[in-house]
Amino acid sequence: MTKYLMYFSTFKKYYYLLTLLVKKDIKKKYKGSFLGILWSLFNPLLNMIVLTIVFSTVFKHNISHYPVYLLCGNLLFSFFSLSTTASMKSVINSAGLIKKIYVPKYMFTLAPIISNFVFFTISLLVLIILIIATKAPITIYILYSPVYLLLLLAFSCGVSLILATITVFFRDIEHIYGVLITALLYASAIFYPENIIPDRFRYILTFNPMYYFIKGFRNAVYEGVPIDLYNLLICCILAAISLIIGAKVFEKCQDKFILYI
């Protein structure tokens, strides 16, 4: 218990640094851009339009309100992909500061995740506008959708801590992860309905953690059905395991970072 109180005290002490790092990431992302943070709205909208044109002709008879279906999955996956990819080199990119003064190194990894979560929450406005514009049904069950967003945030933090640690010692992981994230994208039933997958290949979805977060969020926003407790339990377990392993791996290896950055 004393150990966890110490962690909390350290986090509280350096919380201001985390807010500064997040603000820096937010300002840097669209620095020099004419539209600035509005790109957080236009990017998902433009991507959705392109993907809808490409895939809706194939699945228009299988999925009603296809743009909403597509955006529900694509927004969540984009957040996970962007935040974890940005966090991979967070320790390496902060080498100059880490070598000069002591600060909790995990702050540098959490900052890009939180900044991307800010952009992600802004982009959800596009989803709300799209639901209204397409007259897609809205039910009371949309109220539990934030639960899946917070669980995805926790899961992303854990994965990012692991990736940031591995990248310090093994720089090639950046290129390997690029291939892996592409495979996850096409194995998350984002562009297509999962029922078109033959039964003998359906297990591929069940081994993809992103599938559960996307499915839970779609159930709340798109399907408008009561919460699936089994799916929620899996998401909670994935988030908890990811955070625990990520924190343990990062804590165990962080003293060696200085030798490799």
Backbone torsions as a table, in degrees:
resi	resn	phi	psi	omega
1	MET	NA	-40.6	179.3
2	THR	-60.3	-37.1	-179.5
3	LYS	-63.6	-43.0	-178.7
4	TYR	-71.6	-33.3	175.4
5	LEU	-64.6	-35.6	177.8
6	MET	-66.0	-41.3	177.6
7	TYR	-61.3	-43.9	-179.4
8	PHE	-64.0	-41.2	179.5
9	SER	-63.9	-41.1	178.8
10	THR	-65.5	-43.3	179.1
11	PHE	-61.9	-43.4	179.8
12	LYS	-62.7	-38.8	-178.2
13	LYS	-65.8	-38.1	-175.3
14	TYR	-105.7	14.7	-178.6
15	TYR	-60.7	-36.8	-179.9
16	TYR	-61.8	-37.0	176.9
17	LEU	-62.2	-41.1	180.0
18	LEU	-61.8	-42.6	179.2
19	THR	-63.7	-37.4	177.9
20	LEU	-65.0	-42.1	180.0
21	LEU	-65.2	-39.5	178.7
22	VAL	-64.8	-46.0	178.9
23	LYS	-61.0	-38.8	178.8
24	LYS	-62.8	-43.8	179.5
25	ASP	-63.9	-40.5	-178.9
26	ILE	-64.7	-44.6	-179.7
27	LYS	-68.1	-36.7	-175.4
28	LYS	-72.1	-31.7	-172.2
29	LYS	-61.2	-43.7	-177.0
30	TYR	-115.3	27.0	178.8
31	LYS	-62.8	129.7	-180.0
32	GLY	83.5	-4.2	179.6
33	SER	-82.8	140.5	-179.1
34	PHE	-66.9	-42.2	-178.1
35	LEU	-87.5	-17.6	176.5
36	GLY	59.7	-131.0	-173.9
37	ILE	-67.6	-14.3	177.4
38	LEU	-62.5	-19.5	176.0
39	TRP	-63.6	-20.5	175.1
40	SER	-65.2	-22.5	175.3
41	LEU	-91.9	-43.0	-174.8
42	PHE	-73.3	-36.2	-179.2
43	ASN	-57.8	-55.6	179.4
44	PRO	-64.1	-31.9	179.8
45	LEU	-67.1	-46.2	179.9
46	LEU	-66.5	-41.3	177.2
47	ASN	-61.6	-41.9	-180.0
48	MET	-62.9	-40.7	180.0
49	ILE	-63.5	-45.4	179.9
50	VAL	-63.1	-48.2	-178.0
51	LEU	-67.1	-34.5	177.8
52	THR	-65.5	-42.1	177.9
53	ILE	-61.5	-40.2	-177.0
54	VAL	-72.6	-45.0	-170.2
55	PHE	-100.8	-20.9	-174.3
56	SER	-65.9	-31.3	178.5
57	THR	-65.3	-26.8	179.9
58	VAL	-82.8	-41.5	-171.9
59	PHE	-111.6	12.6	-174.5
60	LYS	-63.1	-26.1	179.7
61	HIS	-88.1	-14.7	-178.2
62	ASN	-95.5	-27.7	-174.0
63	ILE	-130.4	119.0	174.6
64	SER	-79.8	150.8	-178.1
65	HIS	49.6	52.6	-174.6
66	TYR	-55.1	-41.5	179.7
67	PRO	-57.2	-38.3	178.5
68	VAL	-68.1	-44.4	177.6
69	TYR	-56.9	-46.7	-178.1
70	LEU	-64.5	-47.0	-175.2
71	LEU	-68.0	-34.8	178.0
72	CYS	-56.7	-43.8	-179.8
73	GLY	-79.2	-40.6	-174.5
74	ASN	-68.0	-36.9	179.3
75	LEU	-63.7	-45.9	-179.1
76	LEU	-65.3	-44.0	-178.4
77	PHE	-68.1	-37.6	179.7
78	SER	-62.9	-40.5	177.7
79	PHE	-62.0	-47.4	-179.4
80	PHE	-61.5	-45.7	-177.9
81	SER	-64.2	-48.3	-177.0
82	LEU	-67.3	-41.9	-176.6
83	SER	-70.0	-43.4	-179.3
84	THR	-70.5	-38.0	178.2
85	THR	-65.6	-42.0	179.8
86	ALA	-66.7	-30.3	-177.1
87	SER	-80.6	-18.0	-174.6
88	MET	-56.2	-44.3	-176.6
89	LYS	-103.0	18.8	-176.4
90	SER	-62.5	-40.7	179.8
91	VAL	-71.1	-44.8	-179.2
92	ILE	-62.8	-44.1	-178.4
93	ASN	-68.7	-17.8	-180.0
94	SER	-103.5	18.0	-175.5
95	ALA	-56.8	-40.9	-177.8
96	GLY	-58.4	-44.2	-179.4
97	LEU	-74.6	-38.5	-178.6
98	ILE	-62.8	-35.9	-179.0
99	LYS	-74.2	-20.3	-174.9
100	LYS	-92.9	-44.2	-176.5
101	ILE	-135.1	163.4	177.2
102	TYR	-89.3	124.4	169.3
103	VAL	-143.4	150.6	176.0
104	PRO	-59.1	120.0	-172.7
105	LYS	-66.5	-24.6	-178.7
106	TYR	-68.1	-17.4	177.2
107	MET	-59.7	-38.0	-178.6
108	PHE	-69.5	-27.1	178.9
109	THR	-82.6	-36.6	-179.1
110	LEU	-72.5	-31.2	-174.6
111	ALA	-56.6	-51.3	-179.7
112	PRO	-66.0	-26.6	177.6
113	ILE	-68.2	-46.9	-178.2
114	ILE	-66.7	-40.8	179.1
115	SER	-63.9	-39.8	176.9
116	ASN	-68.4	-30.2	177.2
117	PHE	-68.8	-34.1	175.5
118	VAL	-62.6	-48.1	177.9
119	PHE	-62.1	-37.0	-179.5
120	PHE	-63.8	-44.6	179.8
121	THR	-65.0	-34.7	176.3
122	ILE	-65.6	-41.5	-178.5
123	SER	-67.1	-18.8	177.4
124	LEU	-64.8	-20.3	176.1
125	LEU	-61.4	-34.1	177.8
126	VAL	-62.8	-40.9	179.3
127	LEU	-63.9	-43.3	-180.0
128	ILE	-63.1	-44.9	179.1
129	ILE	-62.3	-40.4	-178.9
130	LEU	-65.6	-41.0	178.7
131	ILE	-60.9	-43.5	179.9
132	ILE	-68.2	-43.4	-176.6
133	ALA	-65.3	-37.9	-178.1
134	THR	-89.8	-1.6	-179.8
135	LYS	59.1	35.5	175.4
136	ALA	-70.2	145.6	-177.3
137	PRO	-65.5	141.5	176.7
138	ILE	-120.5	128.8	-179.0
139	THR	-120.7	170.8	179.4
140	ILE	-62.5	-22.6	-175.9
141	TYR	-70.7	-10.3	176.7
142	ILE	-64.9	-18.7	-178.2
143	LEU	-67.4	-23.4	179.2
144	TYR	-93.7	5.3	177.5
145	SER	-62.2	-35.5	178.2
146	PRO	-59.8	-24.0	178.6
147	VAL	-59.7	-44.4	-179.3
148	TYR	-70.5	-31.4	178.3
149	LEU	-67.2	-41.3	179.1
150	LEU	-69.6	-37.6	176.9
151	LEU	-65.9	-38.8	176.9
152	LEU	-65.6	-37.7	176.3
153	LEU	-60.5	-45.8	178.8
154	ALA	-63.7	-42.9	178.8
155	PHE	-61.9	-42.8	-179.8
156	SER	-64.4	-37.2	178.3
157	CYS	-62.5	-44.8	179.5
158	GLY	-63.2	-46.6	178.8
159	VAL	-61.8	-40.5	-178.6
160	SER	-65.4	-39.2	177.8
161	LEU	-62.8	-39.7	178.0
162	ILE	-65.9	-48.1	-178.2
163	LEU	-63.8	-41.4	179.9
164	ALA	-62.4	-37.4	179.4
165	THR	-68.1	-48.9	-178.1
166	ILE	-62.7	-39.2	-176.6
167	THR	-63.1	-32.1	178.3
168	VAL	-59.9	-39.9	-175.6
169	PHE	-96.4	-23.0	-174.5
170	PHE	-139.5	90.8	-171.8
171	ARG	-67.2	-22.6	-178.1
172	ASP	-67.8	-14.0	-178.7
173	ILE	-60.8	-26.1	179.7
174	GLU	-60.5	-41.3	-178.7
175	HIS	-77.9	-36.8	178.1
176	ILE	-64.7	-40.6	-178.4
177	TYR	-66.1	-32.2	177.5
178	GLY	-60.2	-39.6	177.5
179	VAL	-70.6	-42.1	-178.3
180	LEU	-63.8	-40.9	-177.7
181	ILE	-68.1	-31.7	176.1
182	THR	-67.7	-40.7	177.7
183	ALA	-63.4	-41.8	178.2
184	LEU	-62.5	-38.0	-179.6
185	LEU	-57.8	-47.5	-177.4
186	TYR	-81.0	-7.9	178.4
187	ALA	-107.6	21.4	-177.9
188	SER	-113.6	8.2	-179.9
189	ALA	52.8	47.8	179.4
190	ILE	-87.4	-45.0	-175.7
191	PHE	-93.0	-17.4	-172.4
192	TYR	-131.8	156.9	175.8
193	PRO	-75.6	139.5	-176.3
194	GLU	-66.1	-20.8	-177.9
195	ASN	-72.7	-7.7	177.6
196	ILE	-84.5	-9.6	179.7
197	ILE	-78.7	127.1	177.5
198	PRO	-57.1	147.0	-176.4
199	ASP	-55.5	-35.0	-175.7
200	ARG	-71.1	-14.8	178.6
201	PHE	-110.2	0.9	-175.8
202	ARG	-64.0	-24.1	-178.9
203	TYR	-62.6	-22.7	-179.9
204	ILE	-59.6	-40.4	178.4
205	LEU	-63.6	-40.5	-175.3
206	THR	-68.7	-18.9	177.9
207	PHE	-93.0	1.2	179.9
208	ASN	-102.1	110.6	-177.5
209	PRO	-61.2	-33.2	-178.5
210	MET	-65.0	-26.9	179.7
211	TYR	-58.7	-39.8	-176.4
212	TYR	-70.4	-40.4	178.7
213	PHE	-66.9	-42.4	179.7
214	ILE	-65.7	-42.9	-179.9
215	LYS	-62.4	-44.1	179.6
216	GLY	-62.8	-42.7	179.8
217	PHE	-66.8	-40.5	178.5
218	ARG	-65.3	-38.3	178.4
219	ASN	-58.6	-38.1	-178.2
220	ALA	-76.9	-44.7	-171.7
221	VAL	-93.3	-45.6	-173.0
222	TYR	-92.4	-51.6	-177.8
223	GLU	-75.2	-34.9	-178.1
224	GLY	65.5	48.2	-178.9
225	VAL	-118.8	160.0	178.4
226	PRO	-57.5	155.6	-176.7
227	ILE	-60.9	134.3	177.2
228	ASP	-87.1	104.9	-174.0
229	LEU	-63.4	-34.4	178.7
230	TYR	-65.0	-45.9	178.5
231	ASN	-64.0	-41.4	179.4
232	LEU	-62.5	-40.8	179.1
233	LEU	-62.1	-43.4	179.0
234	ILE	-62.3	-43.1	179.3
235	CYS	-62.9	-40.4	178.0
236	CYS	-63.8	-42.7	179.5
237	ILE	-65.1	-44.7	179.1
238	LEU	-60.6	-43.4	-179.8
239	ALA	-65.3	-43.2	-178.1
240	ALA	-66.9	-46.9	179.9
241	ILE	-61.8	-43.6	179.7
242	SER	-60.5	-46.2	-179.5
243	LEU	-64.9	-44.2	-178.1
244	ILE	-64.0	-49.9	-179.4
245	ILE	-64.8	-43.6	180.0
246	GLY	-59.9	-46.2	-179.6
247	ALA	-64.9	-41.2	-178.7
248	LYS	-66.7	-45.6	-179.4
249	VAL	-63.6	-45.7	-178.6
250	PHE	-63.9	-44.2	-178.9
251	GLU	-63.9	-40.2	-176.8
252	LYS	-68.8	-32.6	-172.9
253	CYS	-101.5	-12.1	-169.5
254	GLN	-63.7	-28.6	179.1
255	ASP	-68.7	-18.8	-179.7
256	LYS	-92.5	-8.2	-177.0
257	PHE	-57.1	-40.5	-174.9
258	ILE	-59.5	-24.8	-179.2
259	LEU	-79.8	-16.7	-173.1
260	TYR	-117.2	-11.4	-178.2
261	ILE	-98.5	NA	NA
